[in-house]
Amino acid sequence: MAGPGGHFGPRGFLTEEEKQNMPRVTGTLIKRILGYLKPYWVQFLLVFVTILLSSVVGLLPSIITGRIVDEALIGRDMKLLIELLLMALGTLAVSQVVNVLSGYISAWISRRIIFDMKNQMYDHS
């Protein structure tokens, strides 16, 4: 949440010390970050795919709701209504499973990168 003047922090702003110690985003920093991600590119790609899949599956309930209203309720077709409701329930379940999978893989990548960074720090001591 941005605080006064658009600054961030626990109270909505950064102290002068925090402002001075903020890392500058440079090409070197980006390369360093990507270097930590490189060993986990397959998992990172899987997270990206699950996010895309979640987005697509997230659109389906709206489409199904439109069909429920336009076809099943107006046409008084109970069989179609039940089928569409089951489809809506199924897409909701798939969406939740994909979200959990994405969160799990993201957390796994984060833990591995932190582990690698700690090992690299201790190796240099």
MINUTOR-333663 format. One record per residue: x, y, z of N, C-alpha, C, O in turn. Coordinates in steps of 0.2 Angstrom, whole numbers. Example, Ala and Ser with C-alpha at 12.3 -4.5 7.8 and 13.67 -1.06 7.14 Angstrom:
! residues 2
    nc1    nc2    nc3   cac1   cac2   cac3    cc1    cc2    cc3    oc1    oc2    oc3
     66    -28     39     62    -22     39     66    -16     39     71    -17     42
     64    -11     35     68     -5     36     64      0     39     67      6     40
***
This chain:
! residues 125
    nc1    nc2    nc3   cac1   cac2   cac3    cc1    cc2    cc3    oc1    oc2    oc3
      4     -6      0      0      0      0      4      6      0      9      7      4
      3     11     -4      7     17     -5      5     22      0     -1     22      2
     10     25      3      8     30      8      9     37      6      8     38     -1
      9     42     10     10     49      7     16     50      3     21     47      4
     15     53     -3     20     54     -7     22     48    -12     27     48    -15
     18     43    -11     19     37    -15     25     32    -13     27     28    -16
     27     33     -6     32     29     -3     29     23      0     23     24      3
     33     18      1     30     12      4     34     11     10     40     13     12
     31      7     15     35      5     21     29      3     26     23      3     24
     31      1     32     26     -2     37     21      3     39     16      2     40
     23     10     39     19     15     40     17     19     34     14     25     35
     18     16     28     16     20     22     22     24     20     20     28     15
     28     24     22     33     29     20     40     25     21     40     21     26
     45     28     18     52     25     19     55     31     23     55     37     22
     60     28     27     64     33     31     70     35     26     70     32     21
     73     40     28     79     42     24     84     37     23     87     36     17
     85     33     28     90     28     28     88     22     23     92     20     19
     81     21     23     79     16     19     79     18     12     81     14      7
     78     24     11     78     27      4     85     27      1     86     25     -5
     90     28      5     97     28      3     99     21      2    104     20     -2
     97     16      6     99      9      5     95      5      0     96     -1     -1
     90      8     -3     86      4     -8     91      2    -14     95      7    -16
     91     -4    -16     95     -6    -22     93     -3    -28     87     -2    -29
     97     -1    -32     96      2    -39     95     -4    -44     99     -9    -44
     89     -4    -48     88     -9    -52     92     -8    -59     91     -3    -62
     97    -12    -60    102    -11    -65    102    -18    -69     99    -23    -67
    105    -17    -75    106    -23    -79    109    -29    -75    108    -35    -76
    115    -27    -72    119    -31    -68    114    -35    -62    115    -41    -61
    110    -31    -59    106    -34    -54    101    -39    -57    100    -44    -54
     98    -37    -63     93    -42    -66     97    -48    -68     94    -54    -67
    103    -48    -71    107    -54    -73    108    -58    -67    108    -64    -67
    110    -55    -61    111    -59    -55    105    -62    -53    105    -68    -51
     99    -59    -53     93    -62    -51     91    -68    -56     89    -73    -53
     92    -67    -62     90    -72    -67     95    -78    -66     94    -84    -68
    101    -76    -64    106    -82    -63    104    -87    -57    105    -93    -58
    101    -84    -52     98    -88    -47     92    -92    -50     91    -98    -47
     88    -89    -54     82    -93    -57     84    -98    -62     80   -103    -63
     90    -97    -65     92   -102    -71     91   -109    -69     89   -113    -74
     94   -112    -64     93   -119    -62     86   -121    -62     85   -127    -62
     82   -117    -61     75   -119    -60     70   -116    -65     64   -115    -64
     73   -115    -71     69   -113    -77     63   -117    -79     58   -115    -81
     64   -124    -78     58   -128    -80     52   -127    -75     47   -127    -77
     54   -127    -68     49   -125    -63     46   -118    -64     40   -118    -63
     50   -113    -66     47   -107    -67     43   -107    -73     38   -103    -73
     45   -110    -78     40   -111    -84     34   -114    -82     28   -112    -85
     34   -119    -78     28   -123    -76     23   -118    -72     17   -118    -73
     26   -114    -68     22   -109    -64     19   -104    -69     13   -102    -68
     23   -102    -74     20    -97    -79     14   -101    -83      9    -98    -84
     15   -107    -85     10   -111    -88      3   -112    -83     -2   -111    -86
      5   -113    -77     -1   -114    -72     -5   -107    -72    -11   -107    -71
     -1   -102    -72     -4    -95    -71     -9    -94    -77    -14    -91    -77
     -6    -95    -83    -10    -95    -89    -16    -99    -89    -22    -97    -91
    -15   -105    -87    -21   -110    -87    -26   -108    -82    -32   -108    -83
    -24   -105    -76    -29   -103    -71    -33    -97    -74    -39    -96    -73
    -29    -93    -78    -33    -87    -81    -38    -89    -86    -44    -87    -86
    -36    -94    -90    -41    -97    -95    -47   -100    -91    -53    -99    -93
    -45   -104    -86    -51   -108    -83    -55   -103    -79    -61   -104    -78
    -52    -98    -77    -56    -92    -73    -61    -89    -77    -66    -86    -75
    -60    -89    -84    -65    -86    -88    -71    -91    -89    -77    -89    -91
    -70    -97    -88    -76   -102    -90    -82   -101    -86    -87   -102    -89
    -82   -100    -79    -88    -99    -75    -92    -94    -78    -99    -94    -78
    -90    -88    -81    -94    -83    -84    -97    -85    -90   -103    -84    -91
    -94    -89    -94    -96    -92   -100   -102    -97    -98   -107    -97   -101
   -101   -101    -94   -106   -106    -91   -112   -103    -88   -117   -105    -90
   -111    -97    -85   -116    -94    -82   -121    -91    -87   -127    -91    -87
   -118    -88    -92   -121    -85    -98   -126    -91   -101   -131    -90   -103
   -123    -97   -102   -126   -102   -105   -132   -105   -100   -138   -106   -103
   -131   -104    -94   -136   -106    -89   -142   -102    -90   -148   -104    -90
   -141    -95    -90   -146    -91    -91   -150    -91    -98   -156    -91    -98
   -146    -91   -103   -148    -90   -110   -151    -97   -112   -156    -96   -116
   -149   -102   -110   -151   -109   -113   -155   -113   -108   -161   -115   -110
   -152   -114   -102   -155   -119    -98   -161   -116    -94   -167   -119    -94
   -161   -110    -91   -166   -107    -88   -172   -104    -92   -178   -106    -91
   -170   -101    -98   -175    -98   -102   -179   -104   -106   -185   -104   -107
   -175   -109   -108   -177   -115   -111   -180   -120   -107   -183   -125   -109
   -180   -119   -100   -183   -123    -95   -180   -130    -96   -184   -135    -96
   -174   -131    -98   -171   -138    -99   -167   -140    -93   -161   -138    -92
   -170   -144    -89   -167   -146    -82   -161   -150    -83   -156   -149    -79
   -161   -154    -88   -155   -159    -90   -149   -154    -91   -143   -155    -89
   -150   -149    -96   -144   -145    -97   -142   -140    -91   -136   -139    -91
   -147   -138    -87   -145   -135    -81   -141   -138    -77   -136   -136    -74
   -142   -145    -75   -138   -149    -71   -131   -150    -74   -126   -150    -71
   -131   -151    -81   -124   -152    -84   -120   -146    -83   -114   -146    -82
   -123   -140    -85   -119   -134    -84   -117   -132    -77   -112   -130    -76
   -121   -134    -72   -119   -133    -65   -114   -137    -63   -109   -135    -60
   -114   -144    -66   -108   -148    -64   -102   -146    -68    -96   -146    -65
   -103   -143    -74    -97   -140    -77    -94   -134    -73    -88   -134    -73
    -98   -130    -71    -96   -124    -67    -92   -127    -61    -87   -124    -59
    -95   -132    -58    -92   -134    -52    -85   -137    -53    -80   -137    -50
    -85   -141    -59    -78   -144    -61    -73   -139    -63    -67   -139    -61
    -75   -133    -66    -70   -128    -68    -68   -125    -62    -62   -123    -61
    -72   -124    -57    -70   -121    -50    -65   -125    -47    -60   -123    -44
    -66   -132    -47    -62   -137    -44    -55   -137    -47    -50   -137    -44
    -55   -137    -54    -49   -137    -58    -45   -130    -57    -39   -130    -56
    -48   -125    -56    -45   -118    -55    -42   -118    -48    -36   -116    -48
    -45   -121    -43    -42   -121    -36    -36   -126    -36    -31   -124    -33
    -36   -132    -40    -31   -136    -40    -25   -133    -43    -19   -133    -41
    -26   -129    -49    -21   -126    -53    -18   -120    -48    -12   -120    -48
    -22   -117    -45    -19   -111    -40    -15   -114    -35    -10   -112    -33
    -17   -120    -32    -13   -123    -26     -6   -126    -29     -1   -125    -26
     -6   -129    -35      0   -131    -39      4   -125    -40     10   -126    -39
      2   -120    -43      6   -114    -44      9   -111    -38     15   -110    -38
      5   -111    -32      8   -108    -26     13   -113    -23     18   -111    -21
     12   -119    -24     17   -124    -21     24   -124    -25     29   -124    -22
     23   -123    -32     29   -123    -36     33   -117    -34     39   -116    -34
     29   -111    -34     32   -105    -32     36   -105    -26     42   -102    -25
     33   -107    -21     36   -108    -14     42   -112    -14     47   -111    -11
     42   -118    -18     47   -122    -19     53   -119    -22     59   -119    -20
     52   -115    -27     57   -111    -31     60   -106    -26     66   -106    -25
     56   -103    -22     59    -98    -17     63   -101    -12     68    -98    -11
     61   -107     -9     65   -110     -4     72   -112     -7     77   -112     -4
     72   -115    -13     78   -117    -16     82   -111    -18     89   -112    -17
     80   -106    -20     84   -100    -22     87    -97    -15     93    -96    -15
     83    -97    -10     86    -95     -3     91    -99     -1     96    -97      2
     90   -106     -2     95   -111      0    101   -110     -4    107   -110     -1
    101   -109    -10    107   -108    -14    110   -102    -12    117   -101    -12
    107    -96    -11    110    -90     -9    114    -91     -2    119    -88     -1
    110    -94      2    114    -95      9    120    -99      8    125    -98     11
    120   -105      4    126   -109      3    131   -105     -1    137   -105      1
    129   -100     -5    134    -96     -9    137    -91     -4    143    -90     -4
    133    -88      1    136    -84      6    141    -87     10    146    -85     12
    139    -93     13    143    -97     17    150    -99     14    155   -100     17
    149   -101      7    155   -103      4    160    -98      3    166    -99      3
    158    -91      3    163    -86      2    165    -83      9    170    -79      9
    163    -86     15    165    -84     21    172    -87     23    175    -85     28
***
